[in-house]
Amino acid sequence: MFSMPSSSEHGSQSPGREIVLPPLAANSSTWTNVAAAIRTIVEDPTLEMYFDEYPGEFDALSKQVDRTVDAAFEQHDERALADVHAILFALYDLHVAPAASMRTHNQFNPYLTRLRGSIERRWLGSAALGEIAPVELRTPQELVEAICSTSAQHRASKHPLFDFLETQATQTQLTEFFRSDSALNIRFFDLIVLALLGSDPAVRGELSQNFWDEAGKGDPVRSHVTLFRNLLLTTGIAPAEDDHASLLNWQGLAGYNLFMMTGLNRSQGFKSLGVMAVTELLDPSQYEKLTRGCRRLGLGGAGELDYYDEHVSIDVVHAEGWLSNVIVPLAGKFPHRMNDVYVGAQWRLNTCAQYYDDLHESLLRLA
């Protein structure tokens, strides 16, 4: 498994495993990447038994994670934020890993589940998800109006990133945008599946329609994952096992992790609805600018933009469907949870804006 700097400090002697996790220093310039260790140990099918036998090893790892979380959410240390969200990404990925993956042995590993829960509680208790604009919600229609109004006024919905992509971006910059978009786009099918789990029978029709559209209406060639992978290949982006997630800064990982945190935790299910619904509101106008920018550079003649072209039109339908056929009936049935839906929408807008800010700056540095 792995050896801590001094296993004698933790009781039992570690049996000579290879991964070393040096102590995290107080100086942010010397933070170690504890996320790299987590990504490695989740591949070990004997991990739970190992921690059972050597509890001091888990305690030491847990303390290092706690120190990283402190730095991330209390000190806003950029490298610590990157580590924390890379850890969460690795832990969430256990729940969508292919069945043949060694990681599946650790899907419900109690030690990793404990780490994940600890990080999530600190994340939710911090200011990292941004401010929530106060609103009084008395009816389902007021909830819909609040989501639409907040989305329209939020900087995420009119971000200069997409004006830049439309009018100024080079081929290299567009390619990097596609790469950064990979992890979420390729995993969106799984996110819709998570929304279906435990869903109210009244809303399953709309959710199933989203699922069917994402699956290309039964045509594997037209599935959204296939369409997006075709775009990546056309623009020279080779496949990556993690769909290029390891290249994302913490803002990109946080955006993806928000979907997974609210989708996997049933206690956050109403917030997940807000996250999903407002995403459908955001995308069409942004993607319209993106596709114009792509065609400005000669892309699109061979159907390689079908993924984004389809979302320009279909997400308008999906947005209306989520609001009218999911949010409204559930808000009517569970009025005391309307605020949760609204909070989820705000979280998505806030994390999306952070991601767009960071990505815009990164693309400008490529010029």
Buried (B, 14 or more C-beta within 10 A) or exposed (E): BBBBEEBEEBEEEBEEBEBEBEBBEEEEEEBBBBBBBBBBBBEBEEBBEBBEEBBBBBBBBBBBBBBBBBBBBEEEBBBBBBBBBBBBBBBBBBBBBEEEBEBBBBBEBEBBBEBBEBBBEBBBEEEBBEEBEEBEBEEBBBBBBBBBEBBEEBEBBEBEBBBBBBEEBEEEBBBBBBBBBBBBBBBBBBBBBBBEEEBEEEBBEBBEBBBEBBBBEEEEEBBBBBBBBBBBEBBEBEEBEBBBBBBBBBBBBBBBBBBBBBBBBEEBBBBBBBBBBBBBBBBBBBBBBBBBBBEBEEBBEEEBBBBBBBBBEBBBBBBEBBBEBBBBBBBBEEBEBBBBBBBBBBBBBBBBBBBBBBBBEBBEEEE
